[in-house]
Amino acid sequence: MNHRKLIPLIALGVFFLSALPFLRASETKPEATIAKIRANILDPNFTPDGIDKVLIEALDASLAILPDKDFATEYKTKIGWVKSKFADKFMFSEKIRQYLGLAYKLVANGTAWQLPEELKSPYTGEKGSLEMAKKICGRLLDSALAEMKAGNNEKAIGYILGFVIIVVTPIEA
């Protein structure tokens, strides 16, 4: 009699175990998005056409991995506002950089975002500071992926925001 009751439980257990790969695949969607963005940015044939959509995807990935903490609602509000401005094609405003900076502070324990040293002084390489900015963006996205895989989502979000801030910050070529 007990064996008849166990059969549905075993079947249910097998069903849930077989569904685990699908559940894990949904956890890696932000990672796949960031990896795709990184590949696009570092592609030698990269053009800035549609960069607003790329930045929105990056911000969506940050929202997808946002931990449920006290600052989550404020972060979502700030990022939602930024995304709406990107959709309206207002990418390079000081207000956007301010909102992104405030969002960064939320995930970085109050630390302000800083422009990387490599971009503070004129770059004298063959292709100028824009090429250096692309390399830094690649490093930031690599770091975001590593932190996501390690389960450090707040740090990953900080790297994603750093990438977005660099893209919307005017840099002398």
Secondary structure, DSSP 4 states (H G I P E B T S, - for coil): -HHHHHHHHHHHHHHHHHHHHHHHHHHTHHHHHHHHHHHHHH-TT---TTHHHHHHHHHHHHHHT--SSTTHHHHHHHHHHHHHHHHTT--S-HHHHHHHHHHHHHHTTTPPP---HHHHS---STTHHHHHHHHHHHHHHHHHHHHHHHT-HHHHHHHHHHHHHHHHS----
